[in-house]
């Protein structure tokens, strides 16, 4: 598996846990398929409890392309949250944000360790 593939595996594993009714969140997300037509996107785009988010997975040491930077900036300008994940710490930032959106009864139910940690 490529380094970026490993990062995406971690992200997918965490998003999968959010589909449980006991997760305390309502989740919709998609992984847009780049075709070269239309509006550019990031690796993951979705909504948790009415809050838009996007995630760009990168191999450690890589950064956004100019087009991805413009897309991320536009999403943030529109009120969304954008996460660049290239390490377990980057994924933890997304997890902490999700925790702020959880229903109070579900906040303590998340496992403390996941995704290769």
C-alpha positions in Angstrom: 0.0 0.0 0.0 1.3 3.5 -0.8 1.9 6.0 2.1 -1.1 8.0 0.9 -3.2 4.8 0.7 -2.3 4.0 4.4 -3.5 7.5 5.4 -6.8 7.0 3.5 -7.2 3.6 5.2 -7.0 5.3 8.6 -9.5 8.0 7.5 -11.9 5.3 6.1 -11.7 3.3 9.3 -12.6 6.3 11.4 -15.4 7.4 9.2 -16.8 3.9 9.3 -17.1 4.1 13.1 -19.3 7.2 12.7 -22.0 5.2 10.9 -22.9 3.6 14.1 -26.1 4.9 15.8 -24.2 5.3 19.0 -21.6 7.6 17.4 -23.6 10.7 18.3 -23.3 12.2 14.9 -25.2 12.2 11.6 -22.7 11.7 8.7 -22.7 12.1 5.0 -19.5 12.0 3.0 -18.2 11.2 -0.5 -14.9 10.7 -2.2 -15.2 12.6 -5.4 -13.7 10.9 -8.5 -11.5 13.4 -10.4 -12.4 13.5 -14.0 -11.0 16.8 -15.2 -14.4 18.3 -15.6 -16.3 20.6 -13.3 -15.4 22.0 -9.9 -12.3 20.5 -8.3 -12.6 18.8 -4.9 -10.5 17.2 -2.2 -10.2 13.5 -1.3 -13.2 13.5 1.1 -16.1 16.0 1.3 -19.0 15.7 3.7 -21.2 16.9 6.4 -21.4 16.0 10.1 -24.4 17.3 12.0 -24.8 20.1 9.5 -21.1 21.1 9.5 -19.3 20.8 6.1 -15.8 19.3 6.1 -13.2 18.2 3.6 -10.1 16.1 4.0 -7.1 15.9 1.7 -4.9 12.8 2.4 -1.2 13.3 1.7 1.8 11.1 2.1 4.1 12.3 4.9 6.2 15.3 3.6 3.8 16.1 0.7 1.8 19.3 0.5 -1.2 20.6 -1.5 -0.9 21.4 -5.1 -1.8 25.0 -6.1 -5.2 23.9 -7.3 -5.9 22.0 -4.1 -4.8 25.1 -2.1 -7.3 27.2 -4.0 -10.1 24.6 -3.5 -9.3 24.4 0.3 -9.2 28.2 0.6 -12.6 28.5 -1.1 -14.1 25.8 1.2 -12.8 27.6 4.3 -14.1 30.9 3.0 -17.5 29.3 2.6 -17.5 28.3 6.3 -16.3 24.7 6.0 -13.5 23.0 7.8 -10.6 21.5 5.8 -8.1 19.0 7.2 -4.8 18.0 5.6 -4.0 14.5 7.0 -0.5 13.1 6.5 0.0 11.5 9.9 -1.8 10.0 12.9 -1.6 13.5 14.5 -3.4 15.0 11.5 -6.2 12.5 11.8 -6.4 13.2 15.6 -7.1 16.8 14.7 -10.1 15.7 12.6 -11.2 13.3 15.4 -11.1 16.1 18.0 -13.2 18.3 15.8 -15.8 15.5 15.3 -15.8 15.1 19.1 -17.0 18.7 19.5 -20.0 17.8 17.3 -21.0 14.6 19.1 -24.2 14.4 21.1 -23.4 14.8 24.8 -24.4 11.2 25.6 -21.9 9.8 22.9 -18.8 11.8 23.7 -17.3 9.2 26.0 -18.0 6.3 23.7 -15.3 6.8 21.2 -12.3 4.5 21.5 -9.2 6.4 22.5 -6.9 4.5 20.1 -7.4 3.7 16.4 -5.8 3.9 13.0 -2.4 2.4 13.6 -1.8 4.0 16.9 
